[in-house]
């Protein structure tokens, strides 16, 4: 499977959807296609939303939103199956 890089878009770093993820940096992972890569990150980073009030818009995973996060094939990193490599060098399980 190819490696995909998912990266927060610069202008969208403060977007409200980031409240729905505990990871907010670039990541690399193996996936069948870009949709699969986005789904894997959304599932791996889902978090409880704090400070939510009735009537507010519920944040949508930023990893699924192409206006917030780019997702492109990237051969610059070798990433094992089943993990996401974070830009800080750490990994998380998928």
N, C-alpha and C positions, 0 to 999 in steps of 0.2 A: 504494500500500500504506500502511496506517496505521503510525503510530509507536508503539512499545511501550517502556515504562520497566520495566526489571528492577532491583530494589533489594533488597540484602541486608536481611533482617528483623533488627531490633535485637537481639532475644534470641538470634539464631543467628550472630552475628559470630565467635564462637570455634568454631563447628562444624568438625569434622574434615574435612569435604568441601572446605573452602576450600583445603586442600593441593593439590587437583586443578585449581586455577585461578590464573593469575598476575594476574588482575584481581579486586579485592575491593570495588569501589565501585559506585554506581548507574550505569546505562548506558541510553542511548536508541538504538533502531535501528528500521529499517523491516522489517516482516515480514507475511506473509499472515495469521497468527493468533498467539496466545500460544505455542502449541507450536512453531511455526516460529521465533519469537523466541528461545525457550529453546535450541532446537537450534543456531541460528546462534552464540549466545554460547558454548555448550559447545564447539563445534568451534573457534571463534576463540581460546579461552583455555586449551585443553588444555596441560598442562605435565608435565614429568617430576617424579615424586614422589621427594623426597629423604628419606632416613632410614627408608625402608620396611623392615620386618623380616618375615621369614617368619612367618605366623600372624596378622598384623595384618589388620584389615578394610581392603580397598582402597577409597580414597575414590572417591565417585561425583561427577560434576560438580555443583557446587552450583546451577548455572544450570538444571539439569533438575529440581531438587527444590523443590516448592512449599512445603515446610515451612521452607526456608532462604531462598528468594528469592521476592519477589512479582513479578508480571508483569501489567501493566495497560496498556490503551491510554492514551496521553497526548499531547494536542495542544499542549502547552506548548513543545515544541522542534521545530524544522525540521531534519531529519537527511537528508543525501543517501543514496541507495541505496548499498549495498556497504560502509558503515562503521558503526561503533558510536561514539557520542559519549559519552565518559566524563564523570563529574561534575566532574572537574578541568579540563575544557575540551579535553582531547586527544582524538584519534580513533584507532581501530584498524581495520584492514581485516577484512572478514568473508569 
